[in-house]
């Protein structure tokens, strides 16, 4: 199964955009009469779609760690006592 990497995601988006543009050219979507409709759609949907898309792009490649995981326990110890971090890492990984 294909892993979703940024390159793969952007190539799929590019492929869909080319298909939409090709279809729209044949369906006469790019005429002066349609410009008013597009301006209305973009100005009303833009404030919804732009933050949504931005949140997806900003979170690509981010790994979320559960607060009960071994990594979270080690990070909590490292904040307060760096010397005990190694011991905590050994104890936390024995439970997994």
C-alpha distance (Angstrom), angle and dihedral (degrees) to the residues before:
residue distance angle dihedral
X1 . . .
X2 3.82 . .
X3 3.80 114.7 .
X4 3.77 113.9 -133.5
X5 3.78 105.7 -117.2
X6 3.81 124.5 165.0
X7 3.83 90.3 -104.3
X8 3.79 92.5 51.7
X9 3.81 92.7 45.3
X10 3.81 93.7 49.5
X11 3.81 91.8 46.5
X12 3.81 90.0 53.8
X13 3.80 91.4 47.8
X14 3.80 89.8 48.6
X15 3.81 90.9 50.8
X16 3.81 91.6 50.6
X17 3.81 91.5 47.3
X18 3.81 91.9 52.0
X19 3.80 90.3 49.7
X20 3.82 92.2 49.7
X21 3.81 92.1 47.2
X22 3.80 92.3 48.4
X23 3.80 92.2 48.8
X24 3.81 92.3 44.2
X25 3.78 91.8 52.4
X26 3.78 91.2 54.1
X27 3.82 92.9 43.9
X28 3.84 91.9 51.8
X29 3.80 94.1 -117.2
X30 3.80 91.9 144.9
X31 3.79 100.5 70.3
X32 3.81 129.5 121.4
X33 3.80 90.3 -110.5
X34 3.79 91.3 60.3
X35 3.82 93.6 50.5
X36 3.82 93.1 83.5
X37 3.78 92.0 52.7
X38 3.80 92.6 48.1
X39 3.79 92.6 48.2
X40 3.80 90.0 52.3
X41 3.80 93.1 47.6
X42 3.81 94.6 46.6
X43 3.79 94.6 47.9
X44 3.80 93.3 48.9
X45 3.81 99.3 39.2
X46 3.81 97.2 35.8
X47 3.82 96.2 78.5
X48 3.81 88.3 53.2
X49 3.80 100.4 40.4
X50 3.81 100.2 42.1
X51 3.85 97.4 59.0
X52 3.80 89.8 42.3
X53 3.81 92.1 53.1
X54 3.81 91.3 42.2
X55 3.82 91.4 55.0
X56 3.80 90.8 52.2
X57 3.81 93.4 48.8
X58 3.82 92.6 44.3
X59 3.82 91.9 53.1
X60 3.81 97.8 47.6
X61 3.78 108.1 122.5
X62 3.82 94.5 9.2
X63 3.78 115.2 136.0
X64 3.79 115.6 -152.0
X65 3.81 115.7 -149.6
X66 3.79 122.0 -152.5
X67 3.80 113.2 -119.6
X68 3.84 91.1 -125.7
X69 3.79 95.2 51.0
X70 3.78 126.6 112.5
X71 3.81 90.9 -111.0
X72 3.80 91.7 55.9
X73 3.81 91.4 49.9
X74 3.79 91.5 50.9
X75 3.81 91.7 47.5
X76 3.81 91.2 51.6
X77 3.79 91.4 51.8
X78 3.81 92.4 45.1
X79 3.81 90.2 56.7
X80 3.80 93.6 57.2
X81 3.80 105.8 24.5
X82 3.80 118.2 16.5
X83 3.81 92.2 -177.7
X84 3.79 92.3 60.6
X85 3.79 93.1 47.2
X86 3.78 93.9 91.4
X87 3.81 92.8 50.7
X88 3.79 91.1 47.8
X89 3.80 90.3 50.6
X90 3.80 91.1 55.3
X91 3.81 93.2 47.6
X92 3.82 93.9 45.1
X93 3.80 94.8 49.5
X94 3.82 92.9 50.7
X95 3.82 89.0 66.4
X96 3.81 93.6 57.0
